[in-house]
Amino acid sequence: MSQQLKTEANNLTSQIVTFLNDMGHFAWRLNTMGVYDQNAGRYRKNNSINGVTDVMCVLNITGRSLFVEIKVGKDRMKIDQEIFRDEVVKRNAIHWVIKEINQFTETYKEFHAKYYATKD
């Protein structure tokens, strides 16, 4: 992935986390990168689950977990990410794959409207 796409992905991730927290949810970025070990001169693998999403959120309106995978440019879901998605959805969590902020806000509005429509 080019540096420009990495920057786009980082910006999109930050925008989504900020949006969700501003809306009163509890959201954070999941960092799955390895940690550089200066003594060994290489990155050490982290202990996270393979395929975990970029953003995790507990929704204040439902208490359900929301997982958001960020994909910019031609980036696509990998097998481990598909397995992770299937596992969390099977357990009643919500999983979105987001490519741009407008897609995210529309998806959020649709989810929000659908949830409140079922409350009447």
MODELLER restraints for C-alpha pairs under 7 A, 6 or more apart:
rsr = mdl.restraints
at = mdl.atoms
rsr.add(forms.Gaussian(group=physical.xy_distance, feature=features.Distance(at['CA:5:A'], at['CA:72:A']), mean=6.57, stdev=0.5))
rsr.add(forms.Gaussian(group=physical.xy_distance, feature=features.Distance(at['CA:5:A'], at['CA:73:A']), mean=6.88, stdev=0.5))
rsr.add(forms.Gaussian(group=physical.xy_distance, feature=features.Distance(at['CA:9:A'], at['CA:70:A']), mean=6.54, stdev=0.5))
rsr.add(forms.Gaussian(group=physical.xy_distance, feature=features.Distance(at['CA:9:A'], at['CA:72:A']), mean=6.12, stdev=0.5))
rsr.add(forms.Gaussian(group=physical.xy_distance, feature=features.Distance(at['CA:12:A'], at['CA:100:A']), mean=6.78, stdev=0.5))
rsr.add(forms.Gaussian(group=physical.xy_distance, feature=features.Distance(at['CA:12:A'], at['CA:101:A']), mean=6.44, stdev=0.5))
rsr.add(forms.Gaussian(group=physical.xy_distance, feature=features.Distance(at['CA:13:A'], at['CA:70:A']), mean=6.85, stdev=0.5))
rsr.add(forms.Gaussian(group=physical.xy_distance, feature=features.Distance(at['CA:17:A'], at['CA:27:A']), mean=5.63, stdev=0.5))
rsr.add(forms.Gaussian(group=physical.xy_distance, feature=features.Distance(at['CA:17:A'], at['CA:28:A']), mean=5.88, stdev=0.5))
rsr.add(forms.Gaussian(group=physical.xy_distance, feature=features.Distance(at['CA:17:A'], at['CA:29:A']), mean=6.85, stdev=0.5))
rsr.add(forms.Gaussian(group=physical.xy_distance, feature=features.Distance(at['CA:20:A'], at['CA:27:A']), mean=6.14, stdev=0.5))
rsr.add(forms.Gaussian(group=physical.xy_distance, feature=features.Distance(at['CA:21:A'], at['CA:27:A']), mean=5.82, stdev=0.5))
rsr.add(forms.Gaussian(group=physical.xy_distance, feature=features.Distance(at['CA:24:A'], at['CA:60:A']), mean=6.59, stdev=0.5))
rsr.add(forms.Gaussian(group=physical.xy_distance, feature=features.Distance(at['CA:25:A'], at['CA:57:A']), mean=6.87, stdev=0.5))
rsr.add(forms.Gaussian(group=physical.xy_distance, feature=features.Distance(at['CA:25:A'], at['CA:58:A']), mean=6.10, stdev=0.5))
rsr.add(forms.Gaussian(group=physical.xy_distance, feature=features.Distance(at['CA:25:A'], at['CA:59:A']), mean=5.04, stdev=0.5))
rsr.add(forms.Gaussian(group=physical.xy_distance, feature=features.Distance(at['CA:25:A'], at['CA:60:A']), mean=5.04, stdev=0.5))
rsr.add(forms.Gaussian(group=physical.xy_distance, feature=features.Distance(at['CA:26:A'], at['CA:57:A']), mean=5.41, stdev=0.5))
rsr.add(forms.Gaussian(group=physical.xy_distance, feature=features.Distance(at['CA:26:A'], at['CA:58:A']), mean=5.21, stdev=0.5))
rsr.add(forms.Gaussian(group=physical.xy_distance, feature=features.Distance(at['CA:26:A'], at['CA:59:A']), mean=6.64, stdev=0.5))
rsr.add(forms.Gaussian(group=physical.xy_distance, feature=features.Distance(at['CA:27:A'], at['CA:56:A']), mean=5.65, stdev=0.5))
rsr.add(forms.Gaussian(group=physical.xy_distance, feature=features.Distance(at['CA:27:A'], at['CA:57:A']), mean=4.03, stdev=0.5))
rsr.add(forms.Gaussian(group=physical.xy_distance, feature=features.Distance(at['CA:27:A'], at['CA:58:A']), mean=6.43, stdev=0.5))
rsr.add(forms.Gaussian(group=physical.xy_distance, feature=features.Distance(at['CA:28:A'], at['CA:55:A']), mean=5.80, stdev=0.5))
rsr.add(forms.Gaussian(group=physical.xy_distance, feature=features.Distance(at['CA:28:A'], at['CA:56:A']), mean=5.61, stdev=0.5))
rsr.add(forms.Gaussian(group=physical.xy_distance, feature=features.Distance(at['CA:28:A'], at['CA:57:A']), mean=6.43, stdev=0.5))
rsr.add(forms.Gaussian(group=physical.xy_distance, feature=features.Distance(at['CA:29:A'], at['CA:54:A']), mean=5.80, stdev=0.5))
rsr.add(forms.Gaussian(group=physical.xy_distance, feature=features.Distance(at['CA:29:A'], at['CA:55:A']), mean=4.56, stdev=0.5))
rsr.add(forms.Gaussian(group=physical.xy_distance, feature=features.Distance(at['CA:29:A'], at['CA:56:A']), mean=6.41, stdev=0.5))
rsr.add(forms.Gaussian(group=physical.xy_distance, feature=features.Distance(at['CA:30:A'], at['CA:53:A']), mean=6.95, stdev=0.5))
rsr.add(forms.Gaussian(group=physical.xy_distance, feature=features.Distance(at['CA:30:A'], at['CA:54:A']), mean=5.21, stdev=0.5))
rsr.add(forms.Gaussian(group=physical.xy_distance, feature=features.Distance(at['CA:30:A'], at['CA:55:A']), mean=5.60, stdev=0.5))
rsr.add(forms.Gaussian(group=physical.xy_distance, feature=features.Distance(at['CA:30:A'], at['CA:56:A']), mean=6.77, stdev=0.5))
rsr.add(forms.Gaussian(group=physical.xy_distance, feature=features.Distance(at['CA:32:A'], at['CA:46:A']), mean=6.56, stdev=0.5))
rsr.add(forms.Gaussian(group=physical.xy_distance, feature=features.Distance(at['CA:32:A'], at['CA:48:A']), mean=6.30, stdev=0.5))
rsr.add(forms.Gaussian(group=physical.xy_distance, feature=features.Distance(at['CA:33:A'], at['CA:46:A']), mean=6.65, stdev=0.5))
rsr.add(forms.Gaussian(group=physical.xy_distance, feature=features.Distance(at['CA:34:A'], at['CA:43:A']), mean=5.58, stdev=0.5))
rsr.add(forms.Gaussian(group=physical.xy_distance, feature=features.Distance(at['CA:34:A'], at['CA:44:A']), mean=5.27, stdev=0.5))
rsr.add(forms.Gaussian(group=physical.xy_distance, feature=features.Distance(at['CA:34:A'], at['CA:45:A']), mean=4.72, stdev=0.5))
rsr.add(forms.Gaussian(group=physical.xy_distance, feature=features.Distance(at['CA:34:A'], at['CA:46:A']), mean=4.94, stdev=0.5))
rsr.add(forms.Gaussian(group=physical.xy_distance, feature=features.Distance(at['CA:35:A'], at['CA:43:A']), mean=5.30, stdev=0.5))
rsr.add(forms.Gaussian(group=physical.xy_distance, feature=features.Distance(at['CA:35:A'], at['CA:44:A']), mean=5.29, stdev=0.5))
rsr.add(forms.Gaussian(group=physical.xy_distance, feature=features.Distance(at['CA:35:A'], at['CA:45:A']), mean=6.89, stdev=0.5))
rsr.add(forms.Gaussian(group=physical.xy_distance, feature=features.Distance(at['CA:35:A'], at['CA:46:A']), mean=6.95, stdev=0.5))
rsr.add(forms.Gaussian(group=physical.xy_distance, feature=features.Distance(at['CA:36:A'], at['CA:42:A']), mean=5.73, stdev=0.5))
rsr.add(forms.Gaussian(group=physical.xy_distance, feature=features.Distance(at['CA:36:A'], at['CA:43:A']), mean=4.12, stdev=0.5))
rsr.add(forms.Gaussian(group=physical.xy_distance, feature=features.Distance(at['CA:36:A'], at['CA:44:A']), mean=6.07, stdev=0.5))
rsr.add(forms.Gaussian(group=physical.xy_distance, feature=features.Distance(at['CA:37:A'], at['CA:43:A']), mean=5.67, stdev=0.5))
rsr.add(forms.Gaussian(group=physical.xy_distance, feature=features.Distance(at['CA:37:A'], at['CA:44:A']), mean=6.36, stdev=0.5))
rsr.add(forms.Gaussian(group=physical.xy_distance, feature=features.Distance(at['CA:50:A'], at['CA:80:A']), mean=5.83, stdev=0.5))
rsr.add(forms.Gaussian(group=physical.xy_distance, feature=features.Distance(at['CA:51:A'], at['CA:80:A']), mean=4.42, stdev=0.5))
rsr.add(forms.Gaussian(group=physical.xy_distance, feature=features.Distance(at['CA:51:A'], at['CA:81:A']), mean=3.83, stdev=0.5))
rsr.add(forms.Gaussian(group=physical.xy_distance, feature=features.Distance(at['CA:51:A'], at['CA:84:A']), mean=5.55, stdev=0.5))
rsr.add(forms.Gaussian(group=physical.xy_distance, feature=features.Distance(at['CA:52:A'], at['CA:81:A']), mean=6.37, stdev=0.5))
rsr.add(forms.Gaussian(group=physical.xy_distance, feature=features.Distance(at['CA:52:A'], at['CA:84:A']), mean=6.20, stdev=0.5))
rsr.add(forms.Gaussian(group=physical.xy_distance, feature=features.Distance(at['CA:53:A'], at['CA:67:A']), mean=6.07, stdev=0.5))
rsr.add(forms.Gaussian(group=physical.xy_distance, feature=features.Distance(at['CA:53:A'], at['CA:68:A']), mean=5.81, stdev=0.5))
rsr.add(forms.Gaussian(group=physical.xy_distance, feature=features.Distance(at['CA:53:A'], at['CA:69:A']), mean=4.81, stdev=0.5))
rsr.add(forms.Gaussian(group=physical.xy_distance, feature=features.Distance(at['CA:54:A'], at['CA:68:A']), mean=6.06, stdev=0.5))
rsr.add(forms.Gaussian(group=physical.xy_distance, feature=features.Distance(at['CA:54:A'], at['CA:69:A']), mean=5.26, stdev=0.5))
rsr.add(forms.Gaussian(group=physical.xy_distance, feature=features.Distance(at['CA:54:A'], at['CA:70:A']), mean=6.29, stdev=0.5))
rsr.add(forms.Gaussian(group=physical.xy_distance, feature=features.Distance(at['CA:55:A'], at['CA:67:A']), mean=5.78, stdev=0.5))
rsr.add(forms.Gaussian(group=physical.xy_distance, feature=features.Distance(at['CA:55:A'], at['CA:68:A']), mean=4.96, stdev=0.5))
rsr.add(forms.Gaussian(group=physical.xy_distance, feature=features.Distance(at['CA:55:A'], at['CA:69:A']), mean=6.65, stdev=0.5))
rsr.add(forms.Gaussian(group=physical.xy_distance, feature=features.Distance(at['CA:56:A'], at['CA:66:A']), mean=5.88, stdev=0.5))
rsr.add(forms.Gaussian(group=physical.xy_distance, feature=features.Distance(at['CA:56:A'], at['CA:67:A']), mean=4.79, stdev=0.5))
rsr.add(forms.Gaussian(group=physical.xy_distance, feature=features.Distance(at['CA:56:A'], at['CA:68:A']), mean=6.48, stdev=0.5))
rsr.add(forms.Gaussian(group=physical.xy_distance, feature=features.Distance(at['CA:57:A'], at['CA:65:A']), mean=5.68, stdev=0.5))
rsr.add(forms.Gaussian(group=physical.xy_distance, feature=features.Distance(at['CA:57:A'], at['CA:66:A']), mean=4.94, stdev=0.5))
rsr.add(forms.Gaussian(group=physical.xy_distance, feature=features.Distance(at['CA:57:A'], at['CA:67:A']), mean=6.39, stdev=0.5))
rsr.add(forms.Gaussian(group=physical.xy_distance, feature=features.Distance(at['CA:58:A'], at['CA:64:A']), mean=5.78, stdev=0.5))
rsr.add(forms.Gaussian(group=physical.xy_distance, feature=features.Distance(at['CA:58:A'], at['CA:65:A']), mean=4.67, stdev=0.5))
rsr.add(forms.Gaussian(group=physical.xy_distance, feature=features.Distance(at['CA:58:A'], at['CA:66:A']), mean=6.16, stdev=0.5))
rsr.add(forms.Gaussian(group=physical.xy_distance, feature=features.Distance(at['CA:59:A'], at['CA:65:A']), mean=6.28, stdev=0.5))
rsr.add(forms.Gaussian(group=physical.xy_distance, feature=features.Distance(at['CA:59:A'], at['CA:66:A']), mean=6.86, stdev=0.5))
rsr.add(forms.Gaussian(group=physical.xy_distance, feature=features.Distance(at['CA:64:A'], at['CA:93:A']), mean=6.00, stdev=0.5))
rsr.add(forms.Gaussian(group=physical.xy_distance, feature=features.Distance(at['CA:65:A'], at['CA:93:A']), mean=5.04, stdev=0.5))
rsr.add(forms.Gaussian(group=physical.xy_distance, feature=features.Distance(at['CA:65:A'], at['CA:94:A']), mean=6.17, stdev=0.5))
rsr.add(forms.Gaussian(group=physical.xy_distance, feature=features.Distance(at['CA:66:A'], at['CA:93:A']), mean=6.00, stdev=0.5))
rsr.add(forms.Gaussian(group=physical.xy_distance, feature=features.Distance(at['CA:66:A'], at['CA:94:A']), mean=4.66, stdev=0.5))
rsr.add(forms.Gaussian(group=physical.xy_distance, feature=features.Distance(at['CA:66:A'], at['CA:95:A']), mean=5.81, stdev=0.5))
rsr.add(forms.Gaussian(group=physical.xy_distance, feature=features.Distance(at['CA:67:A'], at['CA:94:A']), mean=6.10, stdev=0.5))
rsr.add(forms.Gaussian(group=physical.xy_distance, feature=features.Distance(at['CA:67:A'], at['CA:95:A']), mean=4.72, stdev=0.5))
rsr.add(forms.Gaussian(group=physical.xy_distance, feature=features.Distance(at['CA:67:A'], at['CA:96:A']), mean=6.39, stdev=0.5))
rsr.add(forms.Gaussian(group=physical.xy_distance, feature=features.Distance(at['CA:68:A'], at['CA:95:A']), mean=5.83, stdev=0.5))
rsr.add(forms.Gaussian(group=physical.xy_distance, feature=features.Distance(at['CA:68:A'], at['CA:96:A']), mean=4.93, stdev=0.5))
rsr.add(forms.Gaussian(group=physical.xy_distance, feature=features.Distance(at['CA:68:A'], at['CA:97:A']), mean=5.89, stdev=0.5))
rsr.add(forms.Gaussian(group=physical.xy_distance, feature=features.Distance(at['CA:68:A'], at['CA:98:A']), mean=6.90, stdev=0.5))
rsr.add(forms.Gaussian(group=physical.xy_distance, feature=features.Distance(at['CA:69:A'], at['CA:96:A']), mean=6.23, stdev=0.5))
rsr.add(forms.Gaussian(group=physical.xy_distance, feature=features.Distance(at['CA:69:A'], at['CA:97:A']), mean=4.74, stdev=0.5))
rsr.add(forms.Gaussian(group=physical.xy_distance, feature=features.Distance(at['CA:69:A'], at['CA:98:A']), mean=6.14, stdev=0.5))
rsr.add(forms.Gaussian(group=physical.xy_distance, feature=features.Distance(at['CA:70:A'], at['CA:97:A']), mean=6.02, stdev=0.5))
rsr.add(forms.Gaussian(group=physical.xy_distance, feature=features.Distance(at['CA:70:A'], at['CA:98:A']), mean=5.11, stdev=0.5))
rsr.add(forms.Gaussian(group=physical.xy_distance, feature=features.Distance(at['CA:70:A'], at['CA:99:A']), mean=6.03, stdev=0.5))
rsr.add(forms.Gaussian(group=physical.xy_distance, feature=features.Distance(at['CA:71:A'], at['CA:97:A']), mean=6.90, stdev=0.5))
rsr.add(forms.Gaussian(group=physical.xy_distance, feature=features.Distance(at['CA:71:A'], at['CA:98:A']), mean=6.03, stdev=0.5))
rsr.add(forms.Gaussian(group=physical.xy_distance, feature=features.Distance(at['CA:71:A'], at['CA:99:A']), mean=4.98, stdev=0.5))
rsr.add(forms.Gaussian(group=physical.xy_distance, feature=features.Distance(at['CA:72:A'], at['CA:99:A']), mean=5.11, stdev=0.5))
rsr.add(forms.Gaussian(group=physical.xy_distance, feature=features.Distance(at['CA:85:A'], at['CA:95:A']), mean=6.34, stdev=0.5))
rsr.add(forms.Gaussian(group=physical.xy_distance, feature=features.Distance(at['CA:89:A'], at['CA:95:A']), mean=6.61, stdev=0.5))
rsr.add(forms.Gaussian(group=physical.xy_distance, feature=features.Distance(at['CA:98:A'], at['CA:104:A']), mean=6.02, stdev=0.5))
